[in-house]
Amino acid sequence: MSSNMSLHGEPVPRMTSTPEQDSPQPQPYSNQRFPSAERTMRTLKSKAEPYDNVFKGGFGPYAPPRDLPFPDDANLTAYELLAFLPHCLQSAHVVYRFISNGGTRSVLSVLITVARDMPKEWHANRCGTIMYKAMKDAGFEGWTVKVHDRWHASKKAQWNETILNVTGFRTPAQVRGIEIVEDDIPFKSLAAGVRRMPQGDDALDLTRMVQHCVLHQEEEWMYPRDYAKLCKLLGGPAQVRLEHIDRMAFKRWENTVPPPPRLWSEGEKEAAMKAMETKPKRYRASSARMRTPAPEVQSREATPKAETQRRRSGRPRKRVRLEEIDVEEGEEILDVEEEVPHIELYTRAPAVYVAPPADARAPSAAAVNLAFAAEHDVGEIDPFSAYAFGGPRHSPPFRMLHEIQQPHSADISGWAENLRWTLEQRACFWHAVQTEGWNESPAHMELIAQIRQKQVWASDELLELLPDMEDEEPDFVVMEKAEEEVA
């Protein structure tokens, strides 16, 4: 069954408990609170930094709202979901898809740590806790990753792992029967808090759209409202290949050791606090609590624990099971059984911020146009093309790199790699720190080349065009040779 196929029609198995498990446990004597301990806690709280509330955990201060709706007719890879929409792990639809396609707490925590600029270390246990709650809210009592197959076994024959479409996926609030209205957010803001942008087989349409909006920040595209319109503008949906599917992505990342959280500067923390304070508030619609469920939705079977909760709260609590959520069936794309071995010679490390030199000043448009009129290459019509002067200029005026268009995909010169490196800097760090101080001067070009060599940084375009003979040599030798060729 497709991840977008209706899962309606079967009762949710429940894990039963014994009387001993339901019996209250005696409280240990050491739990009683002593005055000295309370004074100590008050003292510690009084000395807490003002940033503690922003950096105490979660997915980071720049994560999009939890109940931001999923776009219609959108193919999203596992990496894109976790990089741009990390709260998707609180959606039962996403959890069901990931675990059915071979996901584990470990590999999902690795992906989050690599993809997001997390304030705190993200453990597999925290990842598991979030998923358990999401599935419990959807009616999967007693669900864990290890026992997931109890629900999925009957659906394996029809399950199609190549379906990446999220049409009909519900947010955590919608699964609980609450209609939370979240304002659309700027597309470019999805890049905020991303530590390593989706690349290669981890990237699809949403990556292309976010990068476009980061480069053209004057364009006011809103997510998810303008998803279909922007995707069409950029050439329409890309073809989904076997390498894009969840199971292949999990195999690529399962043995990766994630980097530790980076240290945030005081300036970055202040920017994060301001961003948190200016976030739009979500609100419930006038008919927030769904009073009348859809005809096909059945009441959740009562359990002793649920009955106890109803008596305590004085009102019934209804949640919608994932099996009861209607999702349109997606179109088959590939035969998932035809697995192709994936060989990854090199994996780019998460982006590391490098502050640009403070001496660069943008030249006037008149100066650039005058230089272009006198020195441009034959056939070039745009002074801010990567090839307007055949490459970087060697004398003033020096154009700012963020104003220069991206090079052709077949260009793997040092000039092209420098432009792509600065694009990654803007995409990952524009929301918190200065990223637009680089220009095309020889001094800046040499400095960026040294940074790339130190970071062992190479673009996807360069990696795709490396000669086949390099497979016989160690990765670090390949990268050193590539740097020498394109520098």
N, C-alpha and C positions, 0 to 999 in steps of 0.2 A: 504494500500500500504506500502511496506517496505520502510525504510529510504534509501535503496539503489535502489529503483525502479525508473524508469524514471518518472519525473514529467512533461514531455513535453506534450504539446497538448492543453493547455488552456490559453487564454489571461489573463494577470495580471490585476485584478481590480484596478482602480486608484481612490484615494480619490480626489474629486473635491473641489475646493476652490471658495470662493465668491470674487467679485471684491474688497470688503473692505479688505479681507485678503491679497490680492496681492498689495494693494496700499501702497506706502512708508509711514512710520510713521514719524511725525516731531521729530527732535532730541531735547531732553531736554536741557535747558540752562546750566544745571550743568555739561554737558559733555565737555564744553570747558576747555582746559588745561591751568593751571596757572604756571608761572615760578617757584614759590615756590614748587609746587607739583613735578615738574620735577627734581628739585635739590634734593628733599627728596628721590625720586626713585633712582637717581644716587648714593646717599649716601648709601642707603640700598643695592644696587647691589654690591658696592665696598666692603661691609663687608660680603657678602655672603660666606659661606663655600665652599671649592673646591668640596665638594661632592654633591652639590645641583642638578647638572645636572643628576647625577646617581640616586638620591633618591627623585626626584620631583614627582614620581607617576608611573603609568603604572603597569606592572606585576612584576617589580623587575629587577635588573641588570642581573640575571641569567636565565631569561626566554629564551627558545629557539627562533630562528628566526620566525617571523610572517608567512612567506611564505614557511616554511619547509613543503615539501609534506607529505600527509598522506600515511601510508603504505598500500600496497595491501593486501586484504584478512585478515584483522585484526579486531578482536572484542575488542572494547575499551569501558569501562564503563564511565559513566558521570564523576565520580570522577577521573579516570585516565586521561581523556581528560583535565580536569581543573587543575589537579596537575602537570602533566608532559608537557602539551601543552596548557598553558593558553590562548595563542593567538588564539586558536580554536574558541573563542567567536566572532572573526572577520570573521569567515567563515559562509556564509549563510546556508550551508548544516547543520552544527552543530546547529546553532540557530533554524532552522526549526525543526530538530529532537527533541531538548530539549523542545521547547514550545509545540510541538504537543504531547509530552509525559508527559505533566503536569508541566513543568518547569515554574518558575516565576523569576522576577528580584530579589526578596528577597532571595529565596532559592539558586539561583546561586551565589549571592554575599556571602552568608554564606559559601558555598562550597569553593569558591576561598579563602576567608579569613582563613578558617581552613586549607586548603591544601597548600597554598603558604605562603612563608615568605615575606609578603608584606612590602615595605618601608613605605607606608602611609595607613591610614584607607580606606577600600574599601566599598563605599556605594552602595546601590541598584540603585540609580540614575546613577552612573557612569557605572554600569553594563548595565543598560538599554540603555544609550547613545551609547555604543559600539555595542550592538545588533541592534539598529535602523539603524546605519550607514551601518552595514553589509547587512541588508535586503534591504536597499535603493539601495546600490551598485548592488544588484542582481535584481533590477527592481521592488521591492515591494514598490511602491509609497504609502505613508501614512500608512505604517505598524507600528503597535504597538503590544505589548503582548496581550492587551485586544481585539484587532480586528483581531488577527491571525486566528480565526476560519472562517473569510470570505474567506480565501484562502484554509483552510484545510477542510472545511465542506464537500466538494464534494469528498474528498479522504479518509474520516474516515472509510468507509465500507471496504476498502482494506488495510488500514494502519496496519502494524504489529509492535507493540511496542517491541517485543522480539528481533528484529534485531539490533545488536550492531555493525555490520560490517561497516567500513568506506571506503570500496572500491569505488573509483570514487569521493570521496569528494574533492572539489576544494579549493584551498587557496584563500585568498582575492584578490590577484593579478590576479589569473586565472579567477575568476568570472568577473573581470573588463576587461578581454581580454588582460592582460599583462603577458608575460612569464618571471617570475623572477626565476633565477637559484640560489638556495641555496645549499651550500656545505653540504654533510652529516656530522653529528656531532657524537661524541662518545656516545654510549648508556649510559655510566655512567654519562655523563653530564646532562642527563634528571633528575637526582636526585638533582642536584644543585638548591637551592632555594625552595625545597619542605619542608614544615614545618611539615606536618604529612603525612607519606607514606600511600598509599591506603592499607586498611586492611579488612579482612573478605569479606563480599559480595561486597565491593567497589573495590576489587582487581581481576584482571584477568591476562592474559598472559603478558601484558606489565610490570606490577608490578614485576612479577617473573623474567623477563628478565633484568630489571633495577637493581634489587637487586643482581642478578648473576654478573653483570658487575661491581658493586661497590665492591663486594667481590673478584673479579678476575680482578683487574685493569690492569694486564699485558696483558689481552686479548683485542685485538683491534677490537671490534665489533662496527659497525657504523650504526646509525639510519638515515633514514629508510632503507638504502640499504640492511642491513643484517637481517631485521626483520624475514623473512620466515626461513632463515637458522638457526638463533639462536633459534627461537621458536621450530623448529624441534629437535635441539640438546637437548633442555630442556624437551622433551617429547611430543611436539605438542600442539595444541590449547586445552585449558581446555573447558569442557562442560559449555555452558551458561545456567544458571538456572533462575528461575523467580525472585529470590532475586537480580540478577545482573542488571535487566533492569532499565532504567532511572526513571520510575514512582515510583518504590519501593525505589530507592535511595533518591529521592526527599522527600518521606514520612519520611524516616529515619532522614533526616536532617532539615526538615522544621521548627521545634520548637527549634533548637539549637541556643544558644546565642554565636556568634563567639568571640574568644579572641581578645583583642586589639593588634595592631602591637607591636612587641617587640623592645626594644632599641638596636641598632646596635653599637658595639664598634668601636673605631677609626680604629683598625686593620682590622675589617671586612669591613669597608667602603673603606679602601685603597685596600683591596683584590678585592672588587667589581669594583673599578675604573680600576684596572689593567685588570680584566676580560673583561670589556667593551672595553678597548683599544685594546685588542688582538683578539676581535671577528672578524671572517672572513667577508669581505665585500661581499654583494650580488651584482649580476650584471644581466643585461638583456641579453637574448640571442640575436644573430644577427637578428633574426626575432621576436624581442620582441613583437611589436604590431601586433596582429593577423590581417593580411590584409584580409584573406578570411575565414569567419566563416564556420563551418560545415554545410552541406546541410540542416539539420533539424533545425538549429538555425534561427529564424526570427528576423527581425529588431524590436527594441523596438518602441512601438507606440509613436508618437510625442506628446508632451504637450507644452502649451505656454511657460512654464518655460524652458523646454529643448530647444525650438527654440531660446529663448533669449540667452541661454548659447552658442548655436552654433554660433549665429551671433557675440557674443563678442569674442569667442576664434578663429573664422575664420576657424574651422574645426569641423567635426562631432564627437560626442562622443558616442561610442557604448558600451553598457554593456550587459552581458548575464544574462537573467533571470534564477532563480533557476528552474522554470518549464521546461526550455529548456536544462538543463544539464542532459545528459544521465548517469544513474547509474544502474549497474546491479542489478537484483532482487535477494534478499537473500533468503535462505532456512528457512522455518518456523521451529521454535524450540519448542515453547510451546504455549498453549492456554492461552493468557494473561488474559482472563476473570476469570480463576481459581485463584483468589487471595488468598494467604495464609497470615494470620495475622503474622506480624513480631514483636517479643518481644525482645527488646534490654535492658538487665539489666545494661549494663555498656558500656560506650563509652570512649575509651582512648583519653585523651586530646592531643593536638598538642605537638610534641617533644620539650623539653626544653634542651638547651645545658648545659652540665656540663663539665667543664674542668678536664681532668684526672690529677692525681698527677704528679708532675714533677720529682719524684725520681726514676721512673721505667726505667730500661735499658734492652733491649732485650738480652737474653743469647745467647751464640754462639751455632751454630747448633751441634757442637761436644758435648757440655755439655748436650744438650737435648737428643741427640742420646745415649749417655752413660747412662743417667738416665733411658731412655726407655728400654735399653737392660737389665738393672738390676732390674727394678721395674714395668714393664708394666703388665697390666692385661692379663689373659689368653685369647687368641684368637684375641688380638689387634695387628695390623700390621703397624699402622701409628702413629708416635709419636705426631702428631697434631690432632688426633681424640679427640672429646670431652670425650671419654671414655678410652683413652690410659692408664690413671692411675686411672680409676674408678670415676673420678671427678676432682676437682681442686687439685693441689699439695699443700702440707703443708710445704714443705721445698724447698730451691733452688735446681735446677734452675726453675724459674717461667716463664712459657711461656706467651707471649703477647696474649691477647684475640683476637686481629684481625687476628692472624695466626691460631687460633683453629677453626675447622670445627663446623658447627651448629649442635645442638643436634637433636635427634629423635623427631618427632612431638608429640609422646605420653609421652615424658619426661617433667614433670612439676615441677621438683625439683628447688630449689633455684639456683643451678649451671646453669641449662638450662635457667632459666629466666634471669640470669645475662648475659649470652652469647647473648640472644635475645635483651636485652636492649642495649648492646654495638653495636650490629648490627644496630639498629635504629639510634644510635648516628652517626655512620659512614655514613649511607645512607643519613641522613638529613644535616649533617654539614661538611662533609669531604672537601668540596670545599673552605671553608673560614677559618676554625679554626682547631686546633689540636684535633684529636679524637682517636689516636692510642697509647695512653700512659697507657692504663689499662692492668694489668696482673692478673694472677690467684692467687696471694698471699693472705693469709688470711685477711690482712689489706684492700686490694682492694675489695675482695669479700664482706666483711662486709660493706664497704662504699657504694658499689653499691646497696646492699640490703636495706640500709637505704634510699638511694635516691629513689629507686623504691617504698618503703613504703610511703615516703613523697609525691611523685607524684601520688600515688594510681595507679601505673603502672602495668598492667598485659598483657601478650601476648595473641594472638588469640588462641594459643594452650591450654593455661590454661583455658580460658573462655569456650572453647568447652567441656572441661572435668569436669567442676564443677558439683557436684551432683545435681540432680533435687530438692532435699529438700531445696536447698538454695533459691528457688523461693519464699519461704514463709518469708524470712527475708529481711530487708532493704539492699540495695546495699552496703553501707559502712560496714555493718557487714559481708557480704559475702566476701568482699575484705580483711578485716582484718583477717578473718579466713584462707583465702587462703594464705595470706602472712605468717601466723604462721605455716601452714602445710608445705610450701615449703622452708622456710628459713633454 
